[in-house]
Amino acid sequence: MILSVDEVRFSYGAVTVLDGITIGELDPGKITATIGPNAAGKTTLFKCIAGLLKPEGSIRLGGKDLRQHSREEITKKVSYLPQESPVNAVLTVFEAVLLARKHTLSWRVSDEDLRACAQILENLDIEDLSTRFLNELSGGQKQMVSIAQALVREPDVLLMDEPTSSLDLQRQLEVLDLIREVTAGRGIITLISLHDLNLAARYAAYFVVMDKGTVYASGEGHQVLTPEMLRDVYGVNATVLTSPDGILQVTPLGSVRKRGPRVDALV
Ligand SMILES: Nc1ncnc2c1ncn2[C@@H]1O[C@H](COP(=O)(O)OP(=O)(O)OP(=O)(O)O)[C@@H](O)[C@H]1O
């Protein structure tokens, strides 16, 4: 599967949110991190790739423009994990994962579907939640179920918007280990939006840095995770060092912008 994004523009009403986004063909089997500050346009871009929004420009999936794919084809190929997943209170975890798998196919449930659901719950180490109702789960548990729903569909393109934002440290690593394994094992294209740049540095092979609806930079970690980028895009002074195991480590030192709550107004 090939995914490319060329000169994509999107506006909500009169406000342009994506202003000519171009991302060359992404490598299957590797994780690409989409990073950038709040409101940069990351979620909007994901929604365009998932076919939920109709932008100008071109998004090509498997050699064909997204507009030439039917809704069913896109849903079958692209799995999109939103930042906040809606929770249906009357479903158990197992039912919710099964429903996600059956989303685009026939409603007949095969043994293979049941096995795939059980397997993904086991892989994510949440099989003990199988019979619990979604509305009884903690924020992190709900996020784990959403991840199971995204993975169980076995997509060609996996879009995950802040998949680890509610997870504890161990779960963050376990989930991203699994996503990396699945991405490499199935040769799929995985785009993950992450605010934690150190997690992104650990797991992503390629970065797209978004700022104010444009691509500020793209490339490998050492090319884009620089003190200059962190100052320009995030407005922070930071050091970027390489750990003994070769992983980049970003340490923020302070904000260079005058914004946020005024301390003198609080005391
Ligand atoms: N449904 C909408 N209607 C109008 N404006 C929207 C809508 N959704 C998002 N926006 C605006 O589009 C811009 C980009 O939002 P988007 O959610 O794509 O950013 P993001 O990079 O994912 O941000 P964050 O890191 O905060 O999740 C923001 O200014 C936001 O207010």
The ligand as an SDF file (V2000), in Angstrom:
LIG
                    3D

 31 33  0  0  0  0  0  0  0  0999 V2000
  -15.0330   21.0130   13.6220 N   0  0  0  0  0  0  0  0  0  0  0  0
  -14.2980   22.1370   13.6100 C   0  0  0  0  0  0  0  0  0  0  0  0
  -14.8560   23.3230   13.2860 N   0  0  0  0  0  0  0  0  0  0  0  0
  -14.1160   24.4560   13.2410 C   0  0  0  0  0  0  0  0  0  0  0  0
  -12.7900   24.5050   13.5250 N   0  0  0  0  0  0  0  0  0  0  0  0
  -12.1930   23.3520   13.8540 C   0  0  0  0  0  0  0  0  0  0  0  0
  -12.9060   22.1150   13.9250 C   0  0  0  0  0  0  0  0  0  0  0  0
  -12.0420   21.1400   14.2940 N   0  0  0  0  0  0  0  0  0  0  0  0
  -10.8470   21.7330   14.4630 C   0  0  0  0  0  0  0  0  0  0  0  0
  -10.9360   23.0590   14.1990 N   0  0  0  0  0  0  0  0  0  0  0  0
   -9.8270   24.0310   14.2470 C   0  0  0  0  0  0  0  0  0  0  0  0
   -8.8380   23.6100   13.3430 O   0  0  0  0  0  0  0  0  0  0  0  0
   -7.5430   23.8900   13.8520 C   0  0  0  0  0  0  0  0  0  0  0  0
   -6.6950   22.6130   13.8250 C   0  0  0  0  0  0  0  0  0  0  0  0
   -7.2690   21.6860   14.7260 O   0  0  0  0  0  0  0  0  0  0  0  0
   -6.7260   20.1920   14.8350 P   0  0  0  0  0  0  0  0  0  0  0  0
   -7.6210   19.4710   15.7930 O   0  0  0  0  0  0  0  0  0  0  0  0
   -6.5640   19.6300   13.4840 O   0  0  0  0  0  0  0  0  0  0  0  0
   -5.2880   20.4590   15.4840 O   0  0  0  0  0  0  0  0  0  0  0  0
   -4.2820   19.4530   16.1970 P   0  0  0  0  0  0  0  0  0  0  0  0
   -2.9420   19.7330   15.6330 O   0  0  0  0  0  0  0  0  0  0  0  0
   -4.7740   18.0580   16.1200 O   0  0  0  0  0  0  0  0  0  0  0  0
   -4.3620   19.9980   17.6940 O   0  0  0  0  0  0  0  0  0  0  0  0
   -4.1510   19.2580   19.1250 P   0  0  0  0  0  0  0  0  0  0  0  0
   -2.6870   18.9440   19.2390 O   0  0  0  0  0  0  0  0  0  0  0  0
   -4.5730   20.3390   20.0670 O   0  0  0  0  0  0  0  0  0  0  0  0
   -5.0420   18.0640   19.1690 O   0  0  0  0  0  0  0  0  0  0  0  0
   -7.7390   24.4810   15.2480 C   0  0  0  0  0  0  0  0  0  0  0  0
   -7.6190   25.8810   15.1770 O   0  0  0  0  0  0  0  0  0  0  0  0
   -9.1550   24.0860   15.5960 C   0  0  0  0  0  0  0  0  0  0  0  0
   -9.7620   25.0270   16.4420 O   0  0  0  0  0  0  0  0  0  0  0  0
  1  2  1  0
  2  3  1  0
  2  7  2  0
  3  4  2  0
  4  5  1  0
  5  6  2  0
  6  7  1  0
  6 10  1  0
  7  8  1  0
  8  9  2  0
  9 10  1  0
 10 11  1  0
 11 12  1  0
 11 30  1  0
 12 13  1  0
 13 14  1  0
 13 28  1  0
 14 15  1  0
 15 16  1  0
 16 17  2  0
 16 18  1  0
 16 19  1  0
 19 20  1  0
 20 21  2  0
 20 22  1  0
 20 23  1  0
 23 24  1  0
 24 25  2  0
 24 26  1  0
 24 27  1  0
 28 29  1  0
 28 30  1  0
 30 31  1  0
M  END
$$$$
